[in-house]
C-alpha cells in the first residue's frame, strides 16, 4: 500500500510539473523527488567536462553551446531553428527522451546553460520542460548525503595537511595516527559516494554530424535511445528569430530610436561588445547596431547560488534600460543558447509577451559581411 501511495505521489508530481505550460522553474526540494523516476530526464546544459566532474545522478548532457548547430561560418542550415528537425529528433532521442518525457534543464547554478536547454526544447514545441533553479548547487544543498560527505571531505583535507606537517617535523607517531584517521575518513567518503545526488563520470556516444550524446556511466544508469518526433505545427516560431527578422528590427530602430516597437539586447560582456574579443571562427568583433547592452549577469543570483534574482530586482534592470512590455524584444549572445536565453527566460518570468532569442546570434551576424556592425 505504501509503495502504491509513493508511486501515485510521483505521478502527481510529474503530471503537475509537466502540464503547467506556463510554468518555468522548479525548486530543488521538488526536483530531488523526481530523480530516477520514469518519464523524467534531468538534462545538463554545461560542458562535457563539467558534466563529467559532477552531474545529477542519471542525467544526460546537452551542452548549450552546441545546441545551435551551425557551419564554420555560423550559418544555421534550418534557421531560425537551432537544428534541423530530423537532426534534433535523432539527438534528443539518443539521450533517452521521448515526447512524453518531463525534461528538467539544469547547469551549475548560474542559469545560461540551463535556459539554453529549456529554450531549445520549448522552441521545438516540447512543453514538458522546466529549469532547475540553482542547478547542481541547489541539489547538493537539499541532499543530506552530500552535506555529510562535504563535512567529511573538509575534515579529511585538514587531516591530510596536518599529517604532512607532522611528517615534515619528524613527529612520526603523530604522523601515523593522523594518516590512519585520514584513511578512515576516505573510506567513509567512498561508502557515501554511490548515495550522492551528484555523481562523477561520463559516457560519450558519437551520433555523427559532429554531434555526440553525453550519458551517465554504465555503473550509474543505462540510457536507452527513444523515438522522438517534432510536429512542424508545434514549432514555436514566436520564441526564435532569424537574422532577417532581427535586421528589420535594427533598421526600424535606426529610424525611430527608442520609439521603435522593437528592442535588441546584447547579453554578452563588454569585451565582446566592443570587438576586442572574438570567439570561435567569427570574422568580426563588435555588436548589432542599436543594441542595448544588458549583460546576463544582471539576472543570476550569485549570492544565493540561484539561476535568477527576485522578480522585483530583475524588473528594475529592464526598467533602467527602458525595456517595456509593449515592445517585441530580441536577445542575442554568441550562439543563441546560453546568455541570451538567460535574459529571454527572465523576461518570460516577468510576463513579457513578445520575446525572441536570435538563434544565429553573433556567430552568424559577425560572419555575414552584408550585415552592419558597430564597435
Secondary structure as UniProt FT lines:
FT   HELIX           2..19
FT   TURN            21..22
FT   STRAND          25..26
FT   HELIX           28..31
FT   HELIX           32..34
FT   TURN            35..36
FT   TURN            38..39
FT   STRAND          40..44
FT   HELIX           48..53
FT   STRAND          55..56
FT   TURN            57..58
FT   STRAND          60..61
FT   HELIX           64..66
FT   TURN            72..73
FT   TURN            77..80
FT   HELIX           85..94
FT   TURN            95..96
FT   TURN            99..100
FT   STRAND          102..106
FT   HELIX           112..123
FT   TURN            124..125
FT   STRAND          129..132
FT   TURN            133..134
FT   HELIX           135..142
FT   HELIX           144..169
FT   HELIX           172..193
FT   TURN            194..195
FT   STRAND          198..199
FT   STRAND          203..208
FT   TURN            209..210
FT   STRAND          211..215
FT   TURN            218..220
FT   HELIX           232..234
FT   TURN            237..239
FT   STRAND          240..241
FT   HELIX           243..256
FT   HELIX           257..259
FT   STRAND          262..266
FT   HELIX           270..273
FT   TURN            274..275
FT   TURN            280..281
FT   TURN            289..290
FT   STRAND          292..293
FT   HELIX           296..298
FT   TURN            302..305
FT   HELIX           311..320
FT   TURN            321..322
FT   TURN            325..326
FT   STRAND          328..332
FT   HELIX           339..349
FT   TURN            350..351
FT   STRAND          355..358
FT   HELIX           361..365
FT   TURN            366..367
FT   TURN            369..370
//
